[in-house]
Amino acid sequence: MIWYLLYPFRGTTEAPVLAETHPLRRAFARYGRYAASHVVTTLLVSVAVASVLIYPFPFLYTTDFTNGASILPEHAWTDTLPLDDKNRVEPDVIMRSIWVHGSYFQALDKDVLLSALELQDELLGPTVNFNPRQQIGNSIDLANASTTNLTPAQRDAYHVVNGLTNESWFFQSPLQYWSCSSENIERDDDIIGTANERKRQPTSVNVTLRHSIVFSGKRFQDRRLVAADALVITLVHHRDSPVGRMWEERVQALKYKMADHWDVFDYSPSGKICELYEFQFRPMSTQDIFLLGVAYSLVLVYFLISLSKLRAVKSKVGLMVTVIAQILLAIFSSFTVCAILKIDLSRIPRLGYPVVIFSMSLENVFRLINAVILTPSEHSTSNRIGQAFGETGHIALASVTQNLLILYGLSRVVSPGVSAFCTFAAIALIFDFFYLATFFLSVLSVDVRRTELSDALAKASIRSRRSASETQSRQTWIDAMLQGRIAMSTRIAGTIVMVGFVLIAQWHFFENESVARALSRIARITPKYKNLSATSPLTEVHQGRSPASWLGLQDHETARELIHVIKPDAHSYIARVFHPTIFVLKGSDRNLSANEPWFPPAVYDFARHQSAPFIVTVLVIAAAVCLLMNYLLWDELADSARGGGSDSEKLLSVRTLTRGHTLDVALLSACSDGHLVSVGLDRVVRVWDIKAGGKSYVLGDGEDSFIPFPILAMCIDEESHWLALLSSTKVLLWNLVELQWGPVIRAEPDRHKPEAFFFTCDDSATIPPLLLVRRDGVITELKIGQAGPNSYMLTKESTIASMSFLTEKGFPAQVIASTREGQVLVATQEGSSWTSDVMGVSNLNERELVSIQALPELGFFLIIRSQTVDLVDSQTLRAIYTFRVDPIQPKSVKCFHSRPRRMRCGSVALWSFTLAYLNTYTRDLVVQTYSPQNEGESLCFCDPASPTRKTCCPWQRAKESRRVIKNPGLWDALPSGIMVGIRRKNSDKSRANVDYCHDQSHQPLGGLRRRHHTSQPTNCHISQQDNWEVWIFSHFGKQETWETLPLCPKIEDDGHLYVTNLGPMVRIGRSSLAVGLSNVIKVIMVGNERFETGDDSQPGDGVPPLASRRRKGPSTHRGRPTAHCPHC
């Protein structure tokens, strides 16, 4: 709401976005990174605090009105409200009382009780074994009754038990525990025990003689009364009751008659002898239940809708449980603190407390989740959480501060019961922010680590944040909302619910008044809303509690019972309460012998009896949480410990796999679960497990196995179970799980090299079939148990220039190829046979090379020419859009996109689509990204001629952004949307240095056997700018990311040979690459890579690239002397 109030000054209602260098944002971001990096510590702090505050809850609250404990709220509105005499309200009853004191907190002394009984009998007449029903059958002459000299029979005839009239009366006295009998008091050896045993004793009108109504200034221990400061004898009568007049006259007479035995004081603050009070016990009405039901329903609907819109959660039930747990922790913690601070929460229905806290808490929760979703997916978990909390922490803090100020202002003008609710809500808001920053933040970081959010984080992070400088056509807020492009703002929903509930609660306590009067009560601070002070103005008496505060302590069960007696069909009554007359026994010591305790008695009882179990329970819970988190996150915690935890954590990391080969690595193949297979010129096939830290083993190392070389191609199936090695005459299968050889498949020898070699999707087969596509256009299907290979000739008139394939479960495999003549051929598998179609390419220039790029997730493919790229539907073979590009170097196009989703119209839609390629002339890397024009739209792959929905953005309206990267070197595009490359920094000076050093140290060497490193002369310096350098680039998320790292960051020798060019490059998982560097392998990781099976990383197929299978043409590297990385 504060941002709406500041609209005239800021010109916007959006929360401010702090600069990254702002101290507050940096502080929140630093804390978020720490919390995400130290999940166990953060979670332990929140769990420990929650345990400390929730464990005492059942010991501090009670529902049976046990003395010394706070009272839990009921399903009713209860309060004791002082009224203004100016309203001229006619009271329902009149209350008169006397307070009897002995020495300080010695009111339960026998002498005090006997003296009080004497006063009671002087005021009311004989009350021993008081039972007014005994006189009902007798004929009582009330016409001649005297006001001051009523006989016991006449007095009892007016008692309310004999009929409710304008002359009815009844009284309450602690002496009724002993039947108002002096003999019973004298015979009782355990006065305090009797008072505790009979605390539920009813009077003749079924009003329970609770300690709260017959004693004042009580002391409790172990939920038992141990001392009282005053005996309270109360007369309740109607306006015309003669008993009331008799009481009034006799009290005045007693001041003089008993002056020798009593010191008498008139309690009259501000000169008043009486005040009006309204006592309420209003059960929740049907209207109340309906309104609360609507409120809970709206909160639930908002919660579920917001949850359904989150694309970041697989386990939405888990997130729901976490949010509910956080809010419940805040609520219970607040109840405990309110009990310790003696804040009475029993006056508001218990169902009103959660709905307000839920409505105010959800806003901050979803803001934080959405901020995490929009962070760049390549960042580590700690950086992601830190960036999100840095962006939203100050907004949450401002929201909490704003609501605290509103609650403080409301608490000053509302009734005491509603003011207590405002205090509770303020405490709950503070705890909610605390648990948001500890409990929820740590659980959220665990979810991100455990990939509950990772997939959708990568999907959602591609929605780049629009620059504020971009201009676009404006439309009204209503139009945008009706079109579904924006949602109704809920940023002030929590504040509205909070203020609305406070006003409704205030109205409940004054619902019999006019609207103008109720508003006037809220608009101005009146004396009736002052806190009822516990300090009495009678300083010479030193009362343990003032009569005004004693009235405020009356529980709602007493109010309900009194209402049933006075106004049986009502929910409240108004009483004119006369200030009590104070009787202090002569000779009593009223000096303070003990200070008022700071906390309620239940707190001291808890500390006395539950300290040991409390400490043990908290320690056990903390240890259990610690063990559980260490068990669940043992691998992540180890990674975090290795990775450090600095604020400037690098996204890039390079790992070296050494001692695998003695000669250059020729082939690489990988799968999503972290398996990497390398084939070297040393005729060694090695399997690496990157997830296990780089462990490896050699295939064919035993005597019973033999691998025929050369290995032409290799691939791994989608489930990461089988590795296939293609030689010239057969296919060898290796089980990556059971570590044993599988059956051998015979392959026909062919002089043409393989263009593609991959597993197809077939759930019916134990080992999926393999497809081999050769350069001459022959497609061969290789199956286990097949008599011979099943081949199909794709083209007889030409050779394949480029090809790609589409394999998806439930759909036939497709091979798309282009010939040297520019034809595009699409072959579709139909059972054991194949069918092919020829797709014409329009406007094809002579000798123009056409290449193919498949988009497996979309069911589309790209036809790439020199300056255009066609987006083609693989089913209809129709181009739906043509991209205009710079001159493209052949076979350099890479494409990546956001996670697809299905639109209501049935077509596939994206939030982002990127083409990356090398410029033919400059060799620069060009990155073209296409995104929807308006927020809330998606790039739709529907037919351009068909009508589109409002949320669909046709390709013609897509917004294009272009970036150019100089000197990219060898590069690839990861599925996570990150560009990764390896290049060598070039400069004339460094080139000269390399030439000089190479001539000095390597002139005598020759052949591969002399390529190992030797020591450098002291006068030889290789420029640091001539290093192999790894770079990453990402423009997804809210900011562009550019980072570099040396390929060989360590000074010591990695054991690789001298290199001129890099070896094969292959993708591993979603955010990792492996590249051959002579005889070693460099694994490049971006952020956190989990290597999970089934991740759609589209790893390399293990087929040597065309450039590595023929003589290299002129390039920028040609003519350079061979040099190695100077760091190594």
QUICORQUI-V593194 format. One record per backbone hydrogen bond with DSSP energy under -0.5 kcal/mol. CO is the residue of the C=O (numbers start at 1). NH is the residue of the N-H. E is the energy in kcal/mol with one decimal. If there is no record, write none. Layout:
co->[CO,CO]
nh->[NH,NH]
e->[E,E]
//
This chain:
co->[1,1,2,4,6,6,7,16,19,22,23,24,25,26,27,28,29,30,31,32,33,34,38,39,40,41,42,43,44,45,46,47,48,49,50,51,54,56,56,57,57,60,62,66,68,70,74,74,75,76,77,79,79,81,83,84,85,89,93,94,95,96,97,98,99,99,100,101,103,103,106,109,110,111,112,113,114,115,116,117,118,119,120,121,127,131,132,133,135,138,140,142,151,152,153,154,155,156,158,159,160,163,165,166,168,169,170,172,173,174,175,175,176,178,179,180,181,182,183,184,187,190,191,192,193,194,196,198,201,203,206,207,208,210,210,211,214,216,216,217,219,219,221,224,227,228,230,231,231,232,233,234,235,235,236,237,238,241,242,243,244,245,246,247,248,249,250,251,253,253,254,256,258,258,261,262,263,265,265,266,268,269,273,275,276,277,277,278,278,279,280,281,282,285,286,287,288,289,290,291,292,293,294,295,296,297,298,299,300,301,302,303,304,305,306,307,309,310,314,315,316,317,318,319,320,321,322,323,324,325,326,327,328,329,330,331,332,333,334,335,336,337,338,339,342,343,345,346,347,349,350,350,351,352,353,354,355,356,357,358,360,361,362,363,364,365,366,367,368,369,370,372,376,380,381,382,383,384,385,386,387,388,389,392,393,394,395,396,397,398,399,400,401,402,403,404,405,406,407,408,409,410,410,415,416,417,418,419,420,421,422,423,424,425,426,427,428,429,430,431,432,433,434,435,436,438,439,440,441,442,443,444,445,446,447,447,448,451,452,453,454,455,456,457,459,460,461,462,467,476,477,478,479,480,480,481,490,490,492,493,494,495,496,497,498,499,500,501,502,503,504,505,506,507,508,510,514,515,516,517,518,519,520,524,526,527,531,533,534,537,538,538,538,546,547,548,549,550,551,555,556,557,558,559,560,561,562,563,567,571,573,574,574,575,575,576,576,577,580,580,581,581,582,582,583,583,584,585,588,589,600,600,601,602,603,604,605,606,610,611,612,613,614,615,616,617,618,619,620,621,622,623,624,625,626,627,628,629,631,633,634,635,636,637,638,639,640,646,651,653,655,656,657,664,667,669,671,674,675,676,677,678,679,679,680,684,684,685,686,686,687,688,688,689,689,690,695,697,698,699,702,706,710,712,713,715,717,718,721,721,722,723,724,724,725,725,726,726,729,730,731,732,733,734,734,735,735,740,745,753,756,758,760,762,766,769,770,771,772,772,773,773,774,775,777,777,778,778,779,780,780,781,781,782,783,789,790,792,792,799,802,804,806,808,811,813,814,815,815,816,817,818,818,819,823,823,824,825,825,826,827,828,830,833,835,837,837,838,839,840,841,843,845,851,853,855,855,855,859,860,861,862,862,863,863,864,866,867,868,869,870,870,871,871,872,873,878,878,881,883,883,887,889,894,896,901,901,903,907,908,909,910,911,912,913,914,915,916,917,918,919,923,924,924,925,926,926,927,927,928,929,930,931,934,938,938,939,943,949,951,952,953,954,955,959,961,963,964,965,969,970,972,972,974,978,978,979,980,981,982,983,987,988,989,990,991,992,993,994,995,996,997,998,999,1002,1007,1008,1011,1017,1019,1021,1023,1024,1027,1028,1028,1029,1030,1031,1032,1033,1034,1036,1037,1041,1043,1045,1046,1059,1064,1066,1067,1068,1070,1071,1072,1073,1074,1075,1076,1076,1077,1078,1079,1080,1081,1081,1082,1082,1083,1083,1084,1085,1085,1087,1088,1092,1095,1100,1105,1106,1107,1115,1117,1123,1125]
nh->[4,5,6,7,9,10,11,18,22,26,27,28,29,30,31,32,33,34,35,36,37,38,42,43,44,45,46,47,48,49,50,51,52,53,54,55,57,59,60,60,61,70,72,69,602,62,76,350,284,78,282,81,280,278,276,87,88,91,576,237,578,235,581,233,101,583,231,585,102,106,109,113,114,115,116,117,118,119,120,121,122,123,124,125,130,134,135,136,138,140,142,145,155,156,157,158,158,159,169,162,163,165,168,240,238,160,236,234,176,177,178,180,179,181,129,182,185,186,187,188,189,194,195,196,197,198,199,201,209,206,208,203,210,213,214,215,232,229,230,229,226,227,224,221,219,107,216,100,233,234,98,172,96,237,170,94,241,245,246,247,248,249,250,251,252,253,254,255,256,257,258,259,261,262,586,264,584,267,582,268,271,272,579,577,83,279,575,81,280,573,79,283,77,289,290,291,292,293,294,295,296,297,298,299,300,301,302,303,304,305,306,307,308,309,310,310,311,313,316,319,320,321,322,323,324,325,326,327,328,329,330,331,332,333,334,335,336,337,338,339,340,341,343,342,344,345,348,74,78,352,353,354,355,356,357,358,359,360,361,362,364,365,366,367,368,369,370,371,372,373,374,375,379,384,385,386,387,388,389,390,391,392,393,396,397,398,399,400,401,402,403,404,405,406,407,408,409,410,411,412,412,413,414,419,420,421,422,423,424,425,426,427,428,429,430,431,432,433,434,435,436,437,438,440,441,442,443,444,445,446,447,448,449,450,452,453,451,455,314,457,458,459,460,461,462,463,1037,464,470,480,481,482,483,485,486,484,493,494,496,497,498,499,500,501,502,503,504,505,506,507,508,509,510,510,511,513,518,519,520,521,522,523,524,526,529,530,533,549,546,539,541,542,543,550,551,552,553,553,554,559,560,561,562,563,564,565,566,567,570,281,279,92,93,277,577,95,578,275,267,582,99,583,265,584,101,585,263,588,590,104,603,604,605,606,607,608,609,610,614,615,616,617,618,619,620,621,622,623,624,625,626,627,628,629,630,631,632,633,634,637,638,639,640,641,642,643,644,649,1087,1085,1083,658,1081,681,679,677,674,690,671,688,669,686,666,667,683,680,686,699,678,688,697,676,690,694,695,693,689,687,701,685,705,708,712,1104,726,724,720,1094,736,737,717,734,715,726,727,732,712,713,747,727,745,725,742,723,736,739,740,735,731,775,773,771,762,765,768,760,782,758,774,780,755,756,777,800,779,794,774,780,792,772,782,783,790,770,786,791,781,779,794,820,818,816,814,811,808,829,806,817,827,804,825,801,802,822,819,825,839,817,827,837,815,835,833,830,828,826,839,840,824,842,844,845,848,864,862,858,859,860,874,855,872,853,864,865,870,851,888,885,865,883,863,872,880,881,861,877,873,880,871,869,885,920,892,916,914,903,909,906,903,941,901,939,932,898,930,896,928,894,926,889,923,968,919,926,965,917,928,929,963,915,961,913,959,937,940,953,910,946,952,938,954,940,957,958,931,929,927,966,925,971,982,974,980,977,974,980,1033,972,1031,970,1029,991,992,993,994,995,996,997,998,999,1000,1001,1002,1003,1005,1010,1011,1058,1020,1021,1023,1026,1027,985,1047,1048,983,1045,981,1043,979,1041,1039,465,1034,1032,1030,1049,1123,1076,1074,1100,1072,976,1086,1068,1084,1066,1082,1063,1078,1080,665,661,1077,657,1083,1075,1084,655,1085,1073,653,1087,1089,1090,1095,1097,670,1108,1109,1110,1118,1120,1059,1128]
e->[-0.7,-2.1,-1.6,-1.1,-1.0,-2.5,-3.1,-0.7,-2.0,-2.7,-2.2,-2.4,-2.8,-2.5,-2.3,-2.8,-2.4,-2.1,-3.1,-2.3,-2.1,-2.2,-2.5,-2.9,-2.5,-2.2,-2.0,-2.8,-2.9,-2.4,-2.6,-2.8,-2.6,-1.9,-2.5,-2.2,-1.4,-1.2,-1.4,-0.8,-1.2,-2.6,-2.2,-1.4,-1.7,-2.0,-0.9,-1.7,-2.0,-0.6,-3.1,-0.5,-2.5,-3.0,-0.6,-1.7,-1.9,-0.6,-2.3,-2.6,-2.9,-3.8,-1.6,-2.4,-0.6,-3.3,-2.3,-2.6,-0.6,-2.4,-1.4,-2.3,-2.8,-2.2,-2.5,-2.2,-1.7,-2.0,-2.6,-2.4,-1.8,-1.8,-2.8,-1.7,-1.3,-1.6,-1.3,-1.5,-0.7,-0.7,-1.0,-1.0,-3.1,-2.6,-1.6,-0.9,-0.9,-1.1,-0.7,-1.8,-1.8,-0.7,-1.2,-1.6,-2.3,-2.4,-3.0,-2.6,-1.5,-1.7,-1.4,-2.7,-1.2,-1.5,-3.1,-0.5,-1.7,-2.4,-2.2,-1.0,-0.6,-2.3,-2.2,-1.8,-2.5,-2.1,-1.0,-1.8,-2.8,-1.9,-0.6,-1.4,-2.1,-1.4,-1.0,-1.7,-2.5,-1.7,-1.7,-0.8,-3.2,-1.4,-1.0,-2.7,-2.7,-2.4,-1.7,-2.5,-0.6,-0.6,-2.0,-2.4,-2.7,-0.5,-2.1,-3.0,-1.5,-1.3,-2.4,-2.6,-2.3,-2.2,-2.6,-2.4,-1.4,-1.7,-2.6,-1.2,-1.1,-2.5,-2.4,-0.9,-1.2,-2.0,-2.5,-0.6,-2.7,-0.6,-3.1,-0.9,-1.5,-1.7,-2.5,-2.9,-2.8,-0.5,-3.0,-2.8,-0.5,-2.0,-1.1,-0.8,-2.9,-2.6,-2.4,-2.7,-2.8,-2.4,-2.6,-2.5,-2.9,-2.4,-2.7,-2.4,-2.6,-3.0,-2.8,-2.4,-2.9,-2.9,-2.5,-2.2,-2.6,-1.7,-0.6,-0.8,-0.6,-0.5,-1.3,-1.7,-2.5,-2.6,-2.1,-2.5,-2.6,-2.7,-2.4,-2.2,-2.7,-2.5,-1.9,-2.2,-2.8,-2.3,-1.9,-2.2,-2.1,-2.2,-2.6,-2.1,-2.1,-2.2,-3.1,-1.1,-0.6,-0.7,-0.8,-0.6,-1.6,-1.9,-1.0,-0.6,-0.7,-0.9,-1.4,-3.0,-2.1,-1.6,-2.0,-2.1,-0.5,-1.8,-2.6,-1.8,-1.9,-2.2,-2.6,-1.8,-2.0,-2.2,-1.8,-1.1,-1.4,-2.6,-2.7,-2.6,-2.7,-2.1,-2.8,-2.2,-1.6,-1.7,-2.7,-2.5,-2.5,-2.4,-2.4,-2.5,-2.6,-2.6,-2.3,-2.3,-2.2,-2.2,-2.6,-2.4,-2.4,-2.5,-2.5,-0.8,-0.6,-1.5,-1.1,-2.7,-2.2,-1.5,-2.2,-2.0,-2.4,-2.8,-2.2,-2.4,-2.9,-2.2,-1.8,-2.3,-2.7,-2.1,-2.0,-3.1,-2.1,-2.0,-0.8,-2.6,-1.0,-2.1,-2.3,-2.8,-2.0,-1.9,-2.5,-2.2,-2.3,-3.1,-2.6,-1.2,-1.2,-0.5,-1.3,-2.5,-2.2,-1.5,-3.4,-2.3,-0.6,-1.7,-1.8,-1.7,-1.4,-2.2,-2.3,-2.7,-2.0,-2.3,-0.9,-1.2,-0.9,-0.6,-2.5,-2.8,-2.4,-2.8,-2.9,-2.5,-2.1,-2.4,-2.4,-2.8,-2.4,-2.4,-1.9,-1.2,-0.6,-0.8,-0.8,-1.8,-2.5,-2.6,-1.9,-1.6,-1.3,-2.6,-1.2,-0.6,-1.8,-1.8,-0.9,-0.7,-0.8,-1.9,-1.1,-1.5,-0.6,-2.0,-1.7,-1.2,-0.7,-0.8,-1.3,-1.7,-2.3,-2.2,-2.6,-2.5,-1.9,-1.3,-3.0,-2.3,-2.3,-2.9,-2.7,-2.8,-1.5,-2.6,-0.9,-2.5,-0.7,-2.0,-1.5,-0.5,-2.2,-0.5,-2.6,-0.5,-3.3,-0.5,-3.1,-1.8,-0.9,-2.8,-1.2,-1.0,-2.4,-2.3,-2.3,-1.9,-2.3,-2.7,-2.5,-2.6,-2.5,-2.7,-2.4,-2.4,-2.7,-2.7,-2.5,-2.6,-2.8,-2.6,-2.3,-2.8,-2.6,-2.7,-2.3,-2.1,-2.7,-2.5,-0.7,-3.1,-1.5,-2.1,-2.7,-2.3,-2.1,-2.6,-0.8,-0.9,-3.1,-2.8,-3.5,-0.7,-1.9,-2.9,-2.3,-3.3,-1.3,-2.8,-1.7,-3.9,-2.1,-2.5,-2.8,-2.0,-1.6,-2.0,-0.6,-3.2,-2.6,-0.5,-1.6,-2.4,-0.7,-2.4,-0.9,-1.7,-3.1,-2.9,-0.7,-0.6,-0.8,-0.6,-0.7,-0.6,-3.1,-2.9,-1.5,-0.6,-2.8,-0.7,-1.9,-2.6,-1.7,-0.5,-0.6,-2.5,-2.7,-1.1,-2.7,-2.7,-2.4,-2.8,-3.4,-2.5,-0.7,-1.4,-0.7,-3.1,-3.3,-1.7,-2.8,-3.0,-0.7,-1.0,-0.5,-2.6,-2.9,-2.1,-0.5,-3.0,-3.7,-2.0,-1.9,-3.4,-0.5,-3.6,-2.1,-0.6,-2.4,-2.8,-0.5,-0.5,-1.9,-2.7,-1.1,-0.7,-3.2,-3.6,-0.8,-1.2,-3.2,-2.6,-2.4,-2.1,-0.5,-2.6,-2.7,-0.5,-3.1,-2.8,-3.3,-3.2,-1.6,-1.6,-2.0,-0.5,-3.3,-2.7,-0.5,-2.2,-2.7,-2.3,-1.8,-3.1,-3.5,-2.8,-0.6,-0.6,-1.1,-0.6,-0.5,-0.5,-1.6,-3.0,-3.5,-1.2,-1.5,-1.3,-1.9,-2.6,-2.8,-1.9,-0.6,-0.5,-2.7,-2.3,-2.5,-1.9,-2.8,-3.4,-2.1,-0.7,-2.5,-1.0,-2.2,-2.3,-2.3,-0.5,-3.0,-1.8,-0.5,-2.2,-1.3,-2.7,-2.6,-0.5,-2.2,-1.7,-2.8,-2.6,-1.9,-3.1,-0.5,-2.0,-3.3,-1.7,-3.1,-3.0,-3.3,-2.7,-2.0,-0.5,-2.7,-0.6,-3.0,-2.0,-0.6,-0.5,-2.3,-2.9,-2.6,-1.9,-3.3,-1.7,-0.6,-3.4,-2.1,-1.4,-1.3,-2.0,-0.6,-1.5,-1.3,-1.1,-2.2,-3.0,-3.2,-0.5,-2.7,-0.5,-3.1,-0.6,-2.6,-2.0,-2.9,-0.5,-2.2,-2.6,-2.7,-2.4,-3.9,-2.2,-2.4,-2.2,-2.4,-2.6,-2.6,-2.7,-2.7,-2.1,-2.0,-2.3,-2.2,-0.6,-0.7,-1.3,-1.5,-1.1,-1.7,-0.6,-0.5,-1.4,-1.1,-1.5,-2.6,-0.5,-2.6,-2.3,-2.5,-1.7,-3.0,-3.5,-0.6,-1.3,-2.1,-2.3,-3.6,-0.5,-0.8,-2.4,-2.9,-0.5,-0.8,-1.3,-2.6,-2.4,-3.1,-2.6,-2.8,-3.6,-0.5,-1.9,-2.9,-0.7,-2.9,-3.2,-0.6,-2.3,-0.6,-2.9,-0.6,-2.5,-1.8,-0.6,-0.6,-0.5,-1.6,-2.8,-0.7,-1.3,-1.6,-0.6,-0.8,-1.7,-0.7,-1.4]
//
